[in-house]
Amino acid sequence: MRKNILRKIKIDNETYLWKRLHLHLTNYEYSKCVEKVVIYLEGYKKSPLQLSFREEDNLTLKSDVKKEKWSVGYPDDGVIWLYKYKPHLPNNKTYPVNKQQTDEINLNRPAVIAELIRYFLHNGWKPKESIRPYIIEDALRFLEIIALPKSTT
């Protein structure tokens, strides 16, 4: 397994270190895939922001998972996409390829990480004041709240 190297990003004159990992849950009901993002303010390694984007959490969102769900990327991809099921068109015609897959969020992109940092700094994460991790196990729900930059991987 390859080692995930911390990447640097500068926001508001502060340097943050971050990494993204693809993990699998041992206890799950729906799907075992998880994309995890860990972000540290440089010099404050004891108080990271830890975000787990679990496909499992579709069950707690307001959408109907049979019609719309967030799908967590393939191993080592880091991409989360909103899948919307569309029924077949009349006369057995189908939608063009990729019409089912709509929005994609690439957790490898610094612009996405910057938005996550800004959002959580304004909503509870205090890396300079805390001595423990700020953990969000159900970060999937924030994809609908935060205006994350969309990408095609």
C-alpha positions as CSV (number, residue, x, y, z in Angstrom):
1,M,0.0,0.0,0.0
2,R,1.4,3.4,-0.9
3,K,2.0,6.0,1.7
4,N,-0.1,9.1,1.5
5,I,2.1,12.2,1.6
6,L,0.8,15.4,3.2
7,R,0.2,18.2,0.7
8,K,0.4,21.9,1.5
9,I,-2.2,24.6,0.9
10,K,-2.1,28.2,1.9
11,I,-5.3,30.0,3.0
12,D,-5.5,33.4,4.6
13,N,-1.7,33.5,5.3
14,E,-1.9,30.1,7.1
15,T,-0.3,26.9,5.8
16,Y,-2.4,23.7,6.1
17,L,-1.2,20.1,5.4
18,W,-3.7,17.6,4.1
19,K,-4.1,14.1,2.7
20,R,-6.9,12.0,1.2
21,L,-7.3,8.3,1.7
22,H,-9.7,5.6,0.4
23,L,-10.8,3.2,3.2
24,H,-13.3,0.4,3.7
25,L,-15.6,0.1,6.7
26,T,-15.8,-3.2,8.6
27,N,-19.3,-2.6,9.9
28,Y,-21.7,-1.3,7.3
29,E,-25.3,-1.7,6.1
30,Y,-25.2,-0.1,2.7
31,S,-21.7,0.3,1.3
32,K,-18.2,-0.1,2.7
33,C,-16.5,2.8,0.8
34,V,-15.1,5.8,2.6
35,E,-13.1,8.8,1.4
36,K,-11.3,10.3,4.3
37,V,-9.7,13.8,4.3
38,V,-7.3,14.8,7.1
39,I,-6.3,18.5,7.4
40,Y,-3.8,20.0,9.9
41,L,-2.9,23.6,10.5
42,E,0.9,23.6,10.2
43,G,2.3,23.4,13.8
44,Y,-1.0,22.0,15.3
45,K,-0.8,18.3,14.5
46,K,-2.9,17.4,17.6
47,S,-6.0,19.1,16.3
48,P,-6.6,18.0,12.8
49,L,-9.9,18.2,10.9
50,Q,-10.9,14.6,10.0
51,L,-13.7,14.2,7.5
52,S,-15.2,10.8,6.5
53,F,-17.3,10.8,3.3
54,R,-19.1,7.5,3.7
55,E,-21.5,6.2,1.0
56,E,-23.3,4.6,3.9
57,D,-24.5,8.1,5.0
58,N,-26.8,8.3,2.0
59,L,-29.3,6.6,4.2
60,T,-29.4,9.6,6.6
61,L,-29.8,12.2,3.8
62,K,-33.2,13.5,2.7
63,S,-32.9,12.1,-0.8
64,D,-34.3,8.7,-2.0
65,V,-31.3,6.5,-2.6
66,K,-33.1,4.6,-5.3
67,K,-33.4,7.8,-7.3
68,E,-30.4,9.9,-6.2
69,K,-27.4,9.1,-4.1
70,W,-23.8,10.2,-3.5
71,S,-21.4,7.6,-4.7
72,V,-17.9,7.4,-3.2
73,G,-15.1,6.9,-5.7
74,Y,-13.2,3.8,-6.7
75,P,-10.2,2.9,-4.6
76,D,-7.6,5.6,-4.7
77,D,-9.7,7.9,-6.9
78,G,-10.9,10.5,-4.3
79,V,-14.0,11.4,-6.4
80,I,-17.5,11.6,-5.0
81,W,-20.4,12.0,-7.5
82,L,-24.1,12.5,-7.3
83,Y,-25.8,9.7,-9.2
84,K,-29.3,10.4,-10.4
85,Y,-31.3,7.5,-11.7
86,K,-33.3,8.3,-14.9
87,P,-35.8,5.9,-16.3
88,H,-35.6,4.7,-19.9
89,L,-37.0,7.1,-22.5
90,P,-40.0,6.1,-24.5
91,N,-39.5,3.6,-27.4
92,N,-36.6,1.9,-25.6
93,K,-34.2,4.9,-26.3
94,T,-31.6,5.6,-23.6
95,Y,-29.9,8.7,-22.3
96,P,-26.5,9.5,-23.7
97,V,-23.5,8.1,-21.8
98,N,-22.8,9.9,-18.5
99,K,-26.3,11.4,-18.3
100,Q,-26.9,9.4,-15.1
101,Q,-23.8,10.9,-13.4
102,T,-24.2,14.6,-12.7
103,D,-22.1,16.4,-10.1
104,E,-18.6,15.3,-9.2
105,I,-16.5,16.4,-6.3
106,N,-12.8,15.6,-6.5
107,L,-11.2,15.5,-3.1
108,N,-7.7,15.6,-4.7
109,R,-8.2,19.2,-5.8
110,P,-6.8,21.9,-3.7
111,A,-9.8,24.2,-4.5
112,V,-12.1,21.6,-2.9
113,I,-9.8,21.3,0.2
114,A,-9.7,25.1,0.5
115,E,-13.5,25.3,0.6
116,L,-13.7,22.5,3.2
117,I,-11.1,24.4,5.4
118,R,-13.0,27.7,5.1
119,Y,-16.3,26.1,5.9
120,F,-15.2,24.2,9.0
121,L,-13.1,27.1,10.3
122,H,-16.3,29.2,10.3
123,N,-18.3,26.3,11.8
124,G,-16.5,24.9,14.8
125,W,-13.0,23.8,13.9
126,K,-10.5,25.7,16.1
127,P,-7.1,24.1,15.4
128,K,-5.1,26.7,17.5
129,E,-7.4,26.3,20.5
130,S,-8.0,22.5,20.6
131,I,-5.8,19.6,21.6
132,R,-7.9,16.9,20.0
133,P,-9.1,16.1,16.5
134,Y,-12.3,17.7,15.1
135,I,-14.0,14.6,13.6
136,I,-16.9,14.6,11.2
137,E,-17.9,10.9,10.6
138,D,-20.8,11.9,8.3
139,A,-19.2,14.5,6.1
140,L,-21.3,13.4,3.1
141,R,-24.1,15.6,4.3
142,F,-22.0,18.7,3.9
143,L,-21.6,18.2,0.2
144,E,-25.1,19.7,-0.2
145,I,-24.4,22.6,2.1
146,I,-20.9,23.7,1.0
147,A,-20.5,25.3,-2.4
148,L,-17.7,23.0,-3.5
149,P,-16.0,23.4,-6.8
150,K,-17.2,20.8,-9.2
151,S,-14.9,18.8,-11.4
152,T,-14.6,16.1,-13.9
153,T,-11.8,14.4,-12.0
